[in-house]
């Protein structure tokens, strides 16, 4: 998922476009959840409720990261990724 100066995706295919849309959807959901967590803290909500929602934000971010790595792994296997297998492995492990 490499962006060009025009904001489009270089070498974009339907599968890659779908993956990008899925990642953006997950990130937007996490952004909304995080806003909710901030409001909960500001309102002095119960610790358990705040931590539960914070865990949901964390999972949403993890899933977005895994989706990005998985998309690049598929591209790498097809010889289309600019990233090496070692770079992808390091990224994957950073999310673990």
Helices and strands as residue ranges (DSSP letters): E 2-3, E 9-10, H 14-42, H 47-77, H 85-95
